[in-house]
């Protein structure tokens, strides 16, 4: 008798094989495949030492991860939601090896359930009542997404948070007034918890295990003239108005490609005493103690759409993207390896990807287009910064300076912004507001010996909206009906 194999299992097996062998991603546009999966696409990872959102005496590690690039603020009626079939993870690692020590997994509820009113086209502004939303999950908020958090350590996995509320999109002045000013524009720059809007306050949630978490829409805090950079270094990028003392690309003529867009953001505050710090060496700061941080997104190996419209997700989780340092995959890794990078682990970076840091093509491109003489091979200094691809955070500094505070410099130690002798920002972790493009290009131009610092940037020096100075730090999401892509600005 011939064995008959159902077509559904053949399709499912094929789908699983395709996912396991070809999926990949990271950052705004790091790899070809992740462009097809925006909800799983990590745009940025931030990690820095600060204080608990409601207790200035408790020191914590802040980790903020942002996904879903170029989220249009006015994309109603559904607006962007976290994928319900993805696992969003924050990894705390050994800073030298990249090996994960602790992993926090965020899983979100279904995007097509959780409705209070099935007989409307509106997700927000009409549930069992009509009108402005005054608190998260009130009667005017029709759709509510919730999530859970699991913590994985060497001793096992435990659920540390359930039924956690996700923050809501900024629909506009009529529906989400607490986000906006009288003109319907997002208000940001809170200096403490009490200054935050009520929606953000309610989305900050304490876990019984001691961590604090947040998830919800936020402004995209990455600012850079990426359009000009990839136009073979358009002259506006490095222009210095004829004044070489200013450095290259420091006069503000660039155009950020991220103005007015939102992202989806999730983050955690981890008590400093819960971290297992290890020693590592920094090319700029010498021997230090700290942790490594990166983020990943994974999907089930089998993803199947049935004819009746239901979805089947089965099999083990397969990593489809990852990110630690900004720019590495995007600006250093060559095209054939970009998706492979995103399927891999930082602990394998020294073997698989160190050559891209050691021999940076970007230096060659700068030399070709702008007639510079930057060193493009033998760059062990860049290997030290980018390999393994985790943000290395010195945990002995105490809370660092934040954007909007006295002494903050977007260039970190290059702008004399240090905390206990170490850079307050990138490449010591990364804060909201750090100008990672300028810092990375300056390192590229000034190494490997750094006898003379050559400041290089992209002529974009700030975000389009102030950051919060309290967890979750990312700025208020732009209003759907009146945002900063509008013609009046």
Secondary structure, DSSP 8 states (H G I E B T S, - for coil): ------HHHHHHHHHHHHHHHH----TTT-STGGGG-GGG-EEEEEEEEEEETTEEEEEEEEEEEEEEEEE-TT-TTT-----TTEEEEEEEE-TTT--EEEEEEEEE--TT--BS-SS-S-SBSBSSSBS---STT-TTB-B--EEEEEEEETTEEEEEEEEEE-------TTT-GGGB-TTS-B----SSGGGS-HHHHHH-EE-TTS-EEEEEEEE------HHHHTTTS-HHHH--TT-GGG-BT-SS----TTTT-EEEEEEEEEEGGG---EEEEETTTEEEEEEEEEEEEEEEEEEEE-TTS-EEEEEEEEEEEEESSSSHHHHTS-GGGHHHHHHS-GGGHHHHTHHHHHT-HHHHHHHHHH------S--HHHHHHHSSSSEEEETTS-S---TTSTT--TTGGGGT-EETTEESSTTSSB-TT--HHHHHHHHHHHTTT-SS---B--S--S-SS---SSTT-S-----SSS-TTSTT-
